[in-house]
Amino acid sequence: MSGGTSQLDFWHDSPQASPHFSLSEIGEYYMPFLAKANYPYVDICGIPRLNYRGKIGWQYNPIAIAQYGLGHHTLYRRTGNQENRDRFLIVAGWLVRNLERNTAGLSVWNHHFDWEYRSPLKAPWSSGLAQGQGISLLVRAYWETRDSYYLEAAQRAYQALGMPVKAGGMLAERGQQVWIEEYIVDPPTHILNGCLWASWGLYDYWLATGDSTALELFRAVAGSAAERLSEFDTGFWSLYEQSGMRMRMLASPFYHRLHIAQLEIMSRLTGDKTFKHFAHEWSVYQRNAAKRGYAFLHKCVFKLLYY
């Protein structure tokens, strides 16, 4: 592998909703991830690794691995190419083998490297985003093969996704609201993109199994997100998170575009017009040069103060 590429090359594709996803059956994932499927830095077994450079170096990131696999699943569904199917199932096998028990006895995908966030995340640490997207990939592997090997792993992973943080899971609770936490820290930071992506794992689990509790939880998370979208709207740009810092953390241009795509998808999945409304508003911000410029300056000041 070359050491000259960055993990950012993997994350920053062009966010878009798939035109082909179904509301009623397992099919294409909600975002195509086609550029991610072309990521070239894979190990001898076909599993992608990201270069974080410095002391962290090359690492397996379960979120990136799941997205890489979902991209190959999209390509397989569109082209019937056997190589894409094989790469997708290689990733599914890795996800099954790498489910690990956390201290609460729940099955999670861990990151085995330290990561600096609000509170430093010490290895091994898990993520609601990894959990949701891993489930989305495994139920597709089950759907394509009808091999219970994949479904049983998805069932184990689902237990952690639907469990409160205080019990070792990924759900933060605030009154009647629930939120899937991308980074599990105290106090929770409620990252928007991570919660929405993870919630699709709940929806997919319901589609694959018919488990009504998964659909109920998806609706609860989606309802909480819809209620709180106004808190992520600054009037000129979207926020990345709700960490309670004195200066709020705006989304980067990439994450702002990702929010728009995710809200469009949530609008279709739920029928809730709140998602459509904010997708439209944030698209207007994106097209406004003055708002883009102000968001850029705000982001620069934020980085100077906090990073």
QUIPE-V750944 format. One record per backbone hydrogen bond with DSSP energy under -1.0 kcal/mol. NH is the residue of the N-H (numbers start at 1). CO is the residue of the C=O. E is the energy in kcal/mol with one decimal. If there is no record, write none. Layout:
BEGIN
nh:NH co:CO e:E
nh:NH co:CO e:E
END
This chain:
BEGIN
nh:7 co:51 e:-1.1
nh:9 co:6 e:-1.3
nh:10 co:7 e:-1.2
nh:11 co:7 e:-1.8
nh:12 co:8 e:-2.2
nh:13 co:11 e:-1.7
nh:18 co:30 e:-3.3
nh:37 co:33 e:-1.5
nh:39 co:36 e:-1.6
nh:42 co:40 e:-1.6
nh:43 co:47 e:-2.7
nh:46 co:43 e:-1.9
nh:49 co:41 e:-2.3
nh:50 co:59 e:-2.8
nh:52 co:57 e:-2.6
nh:56 co:53 e:-1.1
nh:57 co:53 e:-2.0
nh:59 co:50 e:-2.5
nh:65 co:61 e:-2.6
nh:66 co:62 e:-2.2
nh:67 co:63 e:-2.4
nh:68 co:64 e:-2.5
nh:69 co:65 e:-2.3
nh:70 co:66 e:-2.6
nh:71 co:67 e:-2.2
nh:72 co:68 e:-1.7
nh:73 co:69 e:-2.0
nh:74 co:70 e:-2.3
nh:75 co:71 e:-2.1
nh:76 co:72 e:-2.5
nh:77 co:73 e:-2.6
nh:78 co:74 e:-1.9
nh:79 co:75 e:-2.4
nh:80 co:76 e:-2.7
nh:85 co:81 e:-1.5
nh:86 co:82 e:-2.7
nh:87 co:83 e:-2.4
nh:88 co:84 e:-2.3
nh:89 co:85 e:-2.4
nh:90 co:86 e:-2.1
nh:91 co:87 e:-1.8
nh:92 co:88 e:-2.0
nh:93 co:89 e:-2.4
nh:94 co:90 e:-1.9
nh:95 co:91 e:-2.5
nh:96 co:92 e:-2.1
nh:97 co:93 e:-2.4
nh:98 co:94 e:-1.7
nh:99 co:96 e:-1.1
nh:100 co:108 e:-3.1
nh:102 co:106 e:-2.6
nh:105 co:102 e:-2.2
nh:108 co:100 e:-3.2
nh:111 co:125 e:-2.9
nh:115 co:121 e:-2.5
nh:121 co:115 e:-3.4
nh:125 co:111 e:-1.6
nh:128 co:181 e:-2.0
nh:131 co:127 e:-2.2
nh:132 co:128 e:-2.5
nh:133 co:129 e:-2.3
nh:134 co:130 e:-2.3
nh:135 co:131 e:-1.9
nh:136 co:132 e:-2.1
nh:137 co:133 e:-1.9
nh:138 co:134 e:-2.5
nh:139 co:135 e:-2.6
nh:141 co:137 e:-2.1
nh:142 co:138 e:-2.4
nh:143 co:139 e:-2.2
nh:144 co:140 e:-2.2
nh:145 co:141 e:-1.9
nh:146 co:142 e:-3.6
nh:150 co:147 e:-1.5
nh:152 co:148 e:-3.0
nh:153 co:149 e:-1.1
nh:154 co:150 e:-2.2
nh:155 co:151 e:-2.4
nh:156 co:152 e:-1.7
nh:157 co:153 e:-2.4
nh:158 co:154 e:-2.3
nh:159 co:155 e:-1.2
nh:161 co:157 e:-1.7
nh:162 co:158 e:-2.0
nh:163 co:160 e:-1.4
nh:165 co:171 e:-2.8
nh:167 co:164 e:-1.5
nh:168 co:165 e:-2.2
nh:169 co:164 e:-2.6
nh:170 co:160 e:-1.4
nh:171 co:163 e:-2.3
nh:172 co:179 e:-3.3
nh:174 co:177 e:-2.5
nh:177 co:174 e:-2.2
nh:179 co:172 e:-2.2
nh:181 co:170 e:-2.7
nh:185 co:183 e:-1.3
nh:192 co:240 e:-1.7
nh:195 co:191 e:-1.6
nh:196 co:192 e:-2.2
nh:197 co:193 e:-2.5
nh:198 co:194 e:-2.3
nh:199 co:195 e:-2.1
nh:201 co:198 e:-1.4
nh:203 co:199 e:-1.8
nh:204 co:200 e:-2.6
nh:205 co:201 e:-2.2
nh:206 co:202 e:-2.1
nh:207 co:203 e:-2.3
nh:208 co:204 e:-2.5
nh:209 co:205 e:-2.2
nh:210 co:206 e:-3.0
nh:215 co:211 e:-1.2
nh:216 co:212 e:-2.5
nh:217 co:213 e:-2.1
nh:218 co:214 e:-2.5
nh:219 co:215 e:-2.5
nh:220 co:216 e:-1.9
nh:221 co:217 e:-2.7
nh:222 co:218 e:-3.1
nh:223 co:219 e:-2.5
nh:224 co:220 e:-2.2
nh:225 co:221 e:-2.6
nh:226 co:222 e:-2.5
nh:227 co:223 e:-2.2
nh:228 co:224 e:-1.4
nh:231 co:228 e:-1.4
nh:232 co:229 e:-1.4
nh:234 co:237 e:-2.5
nh:239 co:232 e:-2.0
nh:240 co:249 e:-2.7
nh:242 co:189 e:-3.4
nh:251 co:238 e:-2.6
nh:256 co:252 e:-2.7
nh:257 co:253 e:-2.1
nh:258 co:254 e:-2.3
nh:259 co:255 e:-2.6
nh:260 co:256 e:-1.8
nh:261 co:257 e:-2.1
nh:262 co:258 e:-2.8
nh:263 co:259 e:-2.8
nh:264 co:260 e:-2.0
nh:265 co:261 e:-1.9
nh:266 co:262 e:-2.8
nh:267 co:263 e:-2.2
nh:268 co:264 e:-1.4
nh:269 co:265 e:-2.5
nh:270 co:266 e:-2.3
nh:271 co:267 e:-2.2
nh:277 co:273 e:-2.6
nh:278 co:274 e:-2.2
nh:279 co:275 e:-2.1
nh:280 co:276 e:-2.1
nh:281 co:277 e:-2.4
nh:282 co:278 e:-2.7
nh:283 co:279 e:-1.4
nh:284 co:280 e:-2.0
nh:285 co:281 e:-2.0
nh:286 co:282 e:-2.0
nh:287 co:283 e:-1.6
nh:292 co:288 e:-2.5
nh:293 co:289 e:-2.5
nh:294 co:290 e:-2.5
nh:295 co:291 e:-2.5
nh:296 co:292 e:-2.1
nh:297 co:293 e:-2.3
nh:298 co:294 e:-2.5
nh:299 co:295 e:-2.3
nh:300 co:296 e:-2.1
nh:301 co:297 e:-2.2
nh:302 co:298 e:-2.3
nh:303 co:299 e:-2.3
nh:304 co:300 e:-1.9
nh:305 co:301 e:-2.0
nh:306 co:302 e:-2.4
nh:307 co:303 e:-2.1
END
